[in-house]
């Protein structure tokens, strides 16, 4: 679990601050579970799994609390 630190809607990526105090995790729009335009709001609560991309942690299967859809922004 964590909170979206920031998300650049135009570029389609951002970072999540984990609740456990570990290092911020990169999130790309393709890792967000949401119908339509995939994005995330700053300070939005999320759940996610951690994968590795080029040796760096990346958030995947990003959802809202309890598997709900990420709210995000409606359009770019």
VMD Tcl script that draws the C-alpha trace (Angstrom):
set ca {
  {0.00 0.00 0.00}
  {1.05 3.55 -0.57}
  {0.13 7.01 -1.72}
  {0.75 8.58 -5.12}
  {3.47 11.21 -4.63}
  {2.96 12.69 -8.09}
  {1.83 11.59 -11.54}
  {2.52 13.41 -14.82}
  {-0.61 12.87 -16.89}
  {1.05 14.10 -20.10}
  {4.07 11.80 -19.82}
  {2.14 8.90 -18.26}
  {4.29 8.16 -15.23}
  {4.90 9.11 -11.62}
  {5.97 7.81 -8.22}
  {4.31 6.11 -5.26}
  {5.43 6.62 -1.66}
  {5.04 3.27 0.16}
  {3.41 3.34 3.61}
  {6.22 1.15 4.99}
  {8.74 3.97 4.49}
  {10.72 2.20 1.79}
  {12.06 3.93 -1.32}
  {9.63 5.60 -3.74}
  {8.44 3.33 -6.54}
  {8.13 4.29 -10.20}
  {4.69 3.78 -11.76}
  {3.94 3.87 -15.49}
  {0.41 4.27 -16.82}
  {0.51 0.71 -18.16}
  {0.81 -0.56 -14.58}
  {-2.46 1.08 -13.51}
  {-5.64 -0.99 -13.39}
  {-8.32 1.31 -14.72}
  {-10.69 1.32 -17.69}
  {-10.09 4.08 -20.22}
  {-7.40 6.70 -19.68}
  {-4.97 5.43 -17.04}
  {-3.60 7.96 -14.56}
  {-3.48 8.62 -10.81}
  {-4.15 11.62 -8.59}
  {-1.53 13.04 -6.24}
  {-2.12 11.70 -2.69}
  {-4.44 8.94 -3.98}
  {-4.28 5.77 -1.86}
  {-3.22 2.76 -3.91}
  {-2.32 -0.91 -3.63}
  {0.24 -2.48 -5.96}
  {2.69 -5.26 -6.62}
  {6.39 -4.60 -7.16}
  {8.17 -5.85 -10.26}
  {11.66 -5.18 -11.59}
  {12.53 -3.26 -14.75}
  {16.20 -2.90 -15.58}
  {17.07 -3.59 -11.94}
  {14.72 -0.94 -10.56}
  {11.47 -1.48 -8.64}
  {8.33 -0.69 -10.63}
  {4.72 -0.70 -9.41}
  {2.41 -3.00 -11.39}
  {-1.22 -4.05 -10.97}
  {-1.88 -0.70 -9.29}
  {-5.42 -0.45 -7.88}
  {-7.31 1.64 -5.40}
  {-7.94 0.27 -1.88}
  {-9.30 -3.30 -1.82}
  {-8.85 -3.72 -5.58}
  {-11.08 -0.80 -6.57}
  {-10.29 1.09 -9.77}
  {-7.75 3.88 -9.47}
  {-9.64 7.20 -9.61}
  {-7.10 9.16 -11.65}
  {-7.80 11.96 -14.09}
  {-10.53 11.63 -16.75}
  {-8.41 12.92 -19.68}
  {-5.03 14.39 -20.53}
}
mol new
graphics top color blue
foreach p $ca { graphics top sphere $p radius 0.5 }
foreach p [lrange $ca 0 end-1] q [lrange $ca 1 end] { graphics top cylinder $p $q radius 0.2 }
display resetview
